[in-house]
Amino acid sequence: MDQQTLLIILTVFVGLAALAMLIQMGTLIGLFLVAKKLQQQFTDLMPQVNAIMSVGKKTADVTLRTVENAEKHIDRIGATSGAILDVTKQQVAKIDGLLSDATTRAKVQLERAEMVLDDSMGKAQETVSIVQRTILRPVRELNGVVTGIRTSLAHLSRGSRPTVDHATSDEEMFI
């Protein structure tokens, strides 16, 4: 597998991991906003609670109702936060499974590509060897026979002994 394909696979994995992180970030921001809103409500409610507590016994019933009302809100916020966390956990588990599956498949494909490449290289080497054995070797042998025949014919066609000038020229070239 070439580097371009590996780069694409890695880019997909990084994108999926980034998506999971963005989902988590969104969940945490949502929890933060809910907590901030709840804090603001409690801050707004505190002067009323203090006033009610200072009034006396009649206010004890009102205080009790306010506390019960606050408990209901807190329970609802807790349930909502728990549900958000559960959904986030499920999404992260799904993304983790997807990444694991994609990684496994990519490894299998890389192994297959490596086997195909090795097989192709072996066949190419075998083909080159066969070409050299069956074509090039006989051509070289035939070329050697033809050269021998040509040299024999040249020697026979020369006829008699070489002249003195020719022999001297041959000796000078040899030296």
Backbone torsions as a table, in degrees:
resi	resn	phi	psi	omega
1	MET	NA	136.3	-176.4
2	ASP	-82.3	170.9	-175.4
3	GLN	-68.1	-29.5	180.0
4	GLN	-63.5	-43.5	179.6
5	THR	-66.2	-42.7	177.9
6	LEU	-61.2	-40.5	179.3
7	LEU	-63.0	-40.1	179.0
8	ILE	-65.2	-44.8	179.9
9	ILE	-61.5	-46.4	179.9
10	LEU	-63.5	-37.1	178.3
11	THR	-63.5	-40.6	178.3
12	VAL	-63.5	-43.9	179.5
13	PHE	-62.4	-44.2	179.7
14	VAL	-64.1	-39.2	178.3
15	GLY	-63.2	-42.0	178.4
16	LEU	-65.5	-40.9	178.2
17	ALA	-64.2	-40.2	178.8
18	ALA	-65.0	-39.1	177.7
19	LEU	-62.3	-42.6	178.5
20	ALA	-62.5	-41.2	179.2
21	MET	-66.3	-37.5	178.0
22	LEU	-65.5	-39.2	177.3
23	ILE	-63.2	-45.0	178.3
24	GLN	-62.0	-42.8	179.9
25	MET	-62.0	-42.3	178.5
26	GLY	-61.8	-40.2	178.3
27	THR	-63.9	-46.6	-179.4
28	LEU	-65.3	-37.5	177.2
29	ILE	-65.1	-40.5	177.4
30	GLY	-61.3	-44.0	177.8
31	LEU	-63.0	-40.5	179.3
32	PHE	-62.1	-44.9	-179.1
33	LEU	-64.3	-39.9	178.1
34	VAL	-64.2	-43.4	179.2
35	ALA	-64.1	-40.2	179.7
36	LYS	-64.4	-41.3	179.0
37	LYS	-64.5	-41.9	178.9
38	LEU	-64.7	-40.7	177.9
39	GLN	-61.9	-41.2	179.1
40	GLN	-64.0	-40.3	179.2
41	GLN	-64.5	-42.5	178.2
42	PHE	-65.7	-38.1	178.5
43	THR	-63.7	-42.5	177.9
44	ASP	-67.2	-29.6	-176.0
45	LEU	-82.7	-23.8	-175.0
46	MET	-59.7	-43.3	177.2
47	PRO	-60.5	-38.3	178.2
48	GLN	-65.4	-41.9	179.0
49	VAL	-62.5	-44.8	179.0
50	ASN	-62.7	-40.9	179.4
51	ALA	-65.8	-41.9	-179.0
52	ILE	-65.3	-42.0	-178.6
53	MET	-65.4	-31.0	-178.5
54	SER	-80.1	-17.0	-175.2
55	VAL	-73.2	-40.6	177.6
56	GLY	134.5	-151.8	-172.7
57	LYS	-66.8	-39.8	179.8
58	LYS	-59.7	-34.1	-178.0
59	THR	-77.2	-12.9	179.5
60	ALA	-62.6	-39.4	177.8
61	ASP	-65.4	-43.2	178.9
62	VAL	-63.7	-41.2	179.2
63	THR	-62.8	-42.7	179.6
64	LEU	-62.4	-44.2	177.4
65	ARG	-63.3	-38.8	178.9
66	THR	-64.7	-43.6	179.2
67	VAL	-63.3	-42.7	178.8
68	GLU	-62.2	-42.0	178.1
69	ASN	-62.1	-42.8	178.3
70	ALA	-63.8	-39.2	178.6
71	GLU	-62.2	-40.4	178.4
72	LYS	-61.2	-44.4	179.3
73	HIS	-63.8	-42.4	-179.8
74	ILE	-64.2	-42.4	178.0
75	ASP	-61.7	-43.4	179.7
76	ARG	-64.4	-42.6	178.6
77	ILE	-64.0	-41.9	177.8
78	GLY	-62.3	-43.1	179.0
79	ALA	-63.9	-43.1	179.0
80	THR	-63.2	-43.7	179.2
81	SER	-63.3	-42.0	177.7
82	GLY	-61.9	-42.3	178.8
83	ALA	-63.4	-42.3	178.5
84	ILE	-61.8	-43.9	178.9
85	LEU	-64.2	-39.9	178.4
86	ASP	-62.4	-44.8	178.4
87	VAL	-62.5	-41.3	179.1
88	THR	-62.4	-43.3	178.5
89	LYS	-61.3	-41.9	179.1
90	GLN	-63.3	-44.1	-179.6
91	GLN	-64.2	-42.4	179.3
92	VAL	-64.8	-39.1	177.9
93	ALA	-63.8	-41.0	177.8
94	LYS	-63.6	-44.3	179.8
95	ILE	-64.6	-40.2	177.8
96	ASP	-61.9	-43.4	177.5
97	GLY	-62.4	-41.8	178.9
98	LEU	-62.8	-44.7	178.6
99	LEU	-64.1	-40.8	178.3
100	SER	-62.6	-44.6	179.3
101	ASP	-63.5	-44.4	179.6
102	ALA	-63.8	-39.3	178.8
103	THR	-64.2	-44.8	179.5
104	THR	-61.9	-45.9	179.9
105	ARG	-63.7	-39.3	179.4
106	ALA	-64.3	-40.7	178.3
107	LYS	-63.0	-43.7	179.5
108	VAL	-62.0	-43.4	179.9
109	GLN	-65.2	-38.6	177.6
110	LEU	-63.3	-42.0	178.9
111	GLU	-64.3	-41.7	178.2
112	ARG	-63.2	-44.0	180.0
113	ALA	-62.7	-39.1	178.9
114	GLU	-65.2	-41.0	178.5
115	MET	-64.5	-42.1	179.1
116	VAL	-63.3	-42.8	-180.0
117	LEU	-64.2	-44.0	178.0
118	ASP	-62.0	-42.9	179.4
119	ASP	-63.7	-42.8	179.3
120	SER	-63.4	-43.2	179.5
121	MET	-63.4	-40.8	178.4
122	GLY	-62.6	-42.9	179.6
123	LYS	-67.0	-37.6	178.2
124	ALA	-64.8	-42.9	178.5
125	GLN	-64.7	-40.6	178.7
126	GLU	-63.0	-40.6	179.1
127	THR	-63.9	-43.7	178.9
128	VAL	-61.9	-42.3	179.7
129	SER	-63.4	-43.1	179.2
130	ILE	-64.3	-42.1	178.9
131	VAL	-61.1	-43.8	-179.9
132	GLN	-65.0	-41.4	-178.8
133	ARG	-69.4	-43.3	-170.7
134	THR	-91.6	-24.2	-175.3
135	ILE	-115.1	-54.6	-171.9
136	LEU	-69.7	-42.1	-179.9
137	ARG	-61.4	-49.2	177.6
138	PRO	-62.9	-34.5	178.3
139	VAL	-64.1	-42.6	177.7
140	ARG	-62.9	-43.2	179.3
141	GLU	-62.4	-44.4	179.0
142	LEU	-63.2	-39.9	178.2
143	ASN	-62.0	-40.5	177.9
144	GLY	-64.5	-41.8	178.5
145	VAL	-64.3	-45.1	-179.6
146	VAL	-62.6	-41.7	178.3
147	THR	-62.6	-41.4	177.6
148	GLY	-62.9	-43.2	179.1
149	ILE	-64.5	-43.9	-179.7
150	ARG	-61.1	-43.3	179.3
151	THR	-65.2	-41.2	178.1
152	SER	-61.9	-45.7	179.8
153	LEU	-64.8	-37.7	178.7
154	ALA	-65.2	-40.3	-179.8
155	HIS	-68.0	-40.4	-179.6
156	LEU	-71.6	-33.7	-177.6
157	SER	-77.3	-15.9	177.7
158	ARG	-64.7	-29.7	175.6
159	GLY	86.3	-120.0	-173.2
160	SER	-81.8	-169.4	-177.5
161	ARG	-64.6	153.3	179.3
162	PRO	-70.8	153.1	178.4
163	THR	-72.5	167.4	-178.6
164	VAL	-65.1	-41.5	179.4
165	ASP	-61.0	-42.7	-179.3
166	HIS	-67.3	-43.1	179.6
167	ALA	-63.2	-41.3	179.0
168	THR	-64.4	-40.5	179.0
169	SER	-63.1	-42.1	179.2
170	ASP	-64.0	-39.7	180.0
171	GLU	-67.4	-39.8	179.6
172	GLU	-66.0	-38.3	177.6
173	MET	-67.9	-34.1	-179.3
174	PHE	-69.1	-38.1	-177.8
175	ILE	-74.7	NA	NA
